[in-house]
Each structure stands twice: as C-alpha cells, then as structure tokens.
Amino acid sequence: MPYPQLTWSTRKQLTRLGSALRGGVRPELEAVYQRIFDRDIERLGIGNDFYPVSSAANYSLMYLVSRLLQNFKFRQIVELGAGQTTLLIDAFKKKTIFDGSATTIEHDKNWKDFIQERVGHELKLVPLSSSHYVGGYDLTSLEISSKIDFLLIDGPPASGTGYLSRHSALPFVEQLNENGFVVVIDDAERRGESELAKRIADILHSKHIDFRVGDVLAAKRQTVFASGVFESAAFF
Ligand SMILES: C[S@@+](CC[C@H](N)C(=O)[O-])C[C@H]1O[C@@H](n2cnc3c(N)ncnc32)[C@H](O)[C@@H]1O
C-alpha cells in the first residue's frame, strides 16, 4: 500500500492528484465544454436538465457525446455504465437526431431501474464478477448481435483493487464495425483506463485496422479511438 502512514482520505486525495498530474487533465476547460454543450442543447430544443457533476459524466464527456451524435449516423451504440450520458443519448433519440439502436449496460439494479424509467432504449443489468478483472462486468450471458460503431466505456466503477475493472470491456473491441467506429474511454487520466487504451490500440494494430487517437481534456480525460467514416472524431 502506498503511503501507509497517511489517513485513508489523504491517501485518496494523493492518488487523485497523482492521476491528474499523470493524465494531464485541464479542469479549467470544464466551463468551455459546458458552454458549447449548453449552446448545442438549446439550439436542438433539448431540455437541459442534466447533472454532469460528481461521479457522473463531466461536461467534456457530455460535449463529446453530443457532438458525436450530431455529426455521425451511428447504427449501434453500446454504453457501459448508465447515467447522464444515457439520458443524453435518449434525448437525441427522442428528437430523432440519433436513429440507431442503443444498449446500456449497468450493474447496479436500483440505478438501472431509475434510468430505465426515464429512457426508451433497453438497459441491460449485468452482474460484476472478478473472474477476469476485479469488479469487472460478467458478460457471459450478454449477447449484442450487431456490430458496434460507438462504444462508450464509462463503467463499471473502477477504484482500489478494481482499477482494471473496465478492461472487462475488451470483448466488445472484437465486435467493432470494421467500416468505422468510435471508442470513447472516459477517466483515461487514471492508470487502469490508460492501460486499457494501450491494450485497445494493440488489438487494433494486431488486426491491421487503421485508426486515429485523440484526447479531450477537462476535469477528466476522454481518449477517443476513431476509424473509417468516423475518423475525424479523433480531432474533436
Ligand atoms: C462513472 S458512472 C457512469 C457514468 C455515466 N456514463 C454518466 O454519464 O453519468 C459509473 C457507475 O456509477 C454508478 N452511478 C453513477 N451515477 C450514479 C448515481 N447518481 N447514483 C448511483 N450510482 C451511480 C453507476 O453504477 C454507473 O455504472
């Protein structure tokens, strides 16, 4: 355990500070992304009753999802971890700006039910299992039949010994649409998610798939993999 002589709360703060320094986050840009997000949502006539604070999506992730859905026609979205982004995808669907399919995976039944009552697309309750990654999703009984062209990785919670839990998303990389895809890894300033980004890059290289990588930086870092018809998303 690092810093055993410190209190739990000080260790947590130091760990966060370490991640932020390594990940190069730019919290001062949060207001910039909020401004763009608010402007776009108002222009599109979507009620702005989101709460992109605390453990939920931050404003740069909301901006990114909003811009992706405005710019591209996705046929199949798979979202890991329900919350503000799920509500946002639903709002775009109800305005018919997004007209593809979306599947959201959530491990917490109460949270899944809460969000499910508010959105039209299906949330799938998926348990956590530590058989591959501590606190990762157990995907054994989940089937996504179509190719995925937008994969958003923002769950399950990843902290402490479960810092690699989001590596349980790797099977979905095998299902990306070879004609074009976007993968967004949220919280990429953290060690586990940064290692996940490297593993995804390795898998894509091994399959000889051309792609670009970009980063959006504000309170958190979103790493974006973009390929084919969606390649320009790496510059968002
Ligand atoms: C980083 S959050 C998911 C964020 C989601 N993409 C969003 O936009 O808010 C990861 C997990 O935190 C939990 N979570 C997020 N917000 C919550 C809330 N308000 N209450 C309870 N659990 C929450 C859910 O289990 C979720 O899968």
The ligand as an SDF file (V2000), in Angstrom:
LIG
                    3D

 27 29  0  0  0  0  0  0  0  0999 V2000
  -18.8950    6.8550  -13.9320 C   0  0  0  0  0  0  0  0  0  0  0  0
  -20.5060    6.3300  -13.5830 S   0  0  0  0  0  0  0  0  0  0  0  0
  -21.3480    6.2210  -15.1240 C   0  0  0  0  0  0  0  0  0  0  0  0
  -21.4650    7.4960  -15.6900 C   0  0  0  0  0  0  0  0  0  0  0  0
  -22.4050    7.6300  -16.8160 C   0  0  0  0  0  0  0  0  0  0  0  0
  -21.7950    7.4190  -18.1280 N   0  0  0  0  0  0  0  0  0  0  0  0
  -22.8700    9.0730  -16.7240 C   0  0  0  0  0  0  0  0  0  0  0  0
  -22.8670    9.7450  -17.7480 O   0  0  0  0  0  0  0  0  0  0  0  0
  -23.2140    9.5140  -15.6480 O   0  0  0  0  0  0  0  0  0  0  0  0
  -20.1850    4.6370  -13.3020 C   0  0  0  0  0  0  0  0  0  0  0  0
  -21.2110    3.9730  -12.4010 C   0  0  0  0  0  0  0  0  0  0  0  0
  -21.5170    4.7950  -11.2960 O   0  0  0  0  0  0  0  0  0  0  0  0
  -22.8230    4.4850  -10.8430 C   0  0  0  0  0  0  0  0  0  0  0  0
  -23.5700    5.7310  -10.7400 N   0  0  0  0  0  0  0  0  0  0  0  0
  -23.4290    6.8150  -11.4680 C   0  0  0  0  0  0  0  0  0  0  0  0
  -24.2420    7.7990  -11.0410 N   0  0  0  0  0  0  0  0  0  0  0  0
  -24.9170    7.2910  -10.0180 C   0  0  0  0  0  0  0  0  0  0  0  0
  -25.8960    7.8080   -9.1480 C   0  0  0  0  0  0  0  0  0  0  0  0
  -26.3430    9.0620   -9.2440 N   0  0  0  0  0  0  0  0  0  0  0  0
  -26.3820    7.0100   -8.2090 N   0  0  0  0  0  0  0  0  0  0  0  0
  -25.9480    5.7480   -8.1020 C   0  0  0  0  0  0  0  0  0  0  0  0
  -24.9990    5.1850   -8.8860 N   0  0  0  0  0  0  0  0  0  0  0  0
  -24.4960    5.9610   -9.8300 C   0  0  0  0  0  0  0  0  0  0  0  0
  -23.4510    3.5300  -11.8360 C   0  0  0  0  0  0  0  0  0  0  0  0
  -23.4120    2.2190  -11.3220 O   0  0  0  0  0  0  0  0  0  0  0  0
  -22.5290    3.6710  -13.0440 C   0  0  0  0  0  0  0  0  0  0  0  0
  -22.4600    2.5000  -13.8120 O   0  0  0  0  0  0  0  0  0  0  0  0
  1  2  1  0
  2  3  1  0
  2 10  1  0
  3  4  1  0
  4  5  1  0
  5  6  1  0
  5  7  1  0
  7  8  2  0
  7  9  1  0
 10 11  1  0
 11 12  1  0
 11 26  1  0
 12 13  1  0
 13 14  1  0
 13 24  1  0
 14 15  1  0
 14 23  1  0
 15 16  2  0
 16 17  1  0
 17 18  1  0
 17 23  2  0
 18 19  1  0
 18 20  2  0
 20 21  1  0
 21 22  2  0
 22 23  1  0
 24 25  1  0
 24 26  1  0
 26 27  1  0
M  CHG  2   2   1   9  -1
M  END
$$$$
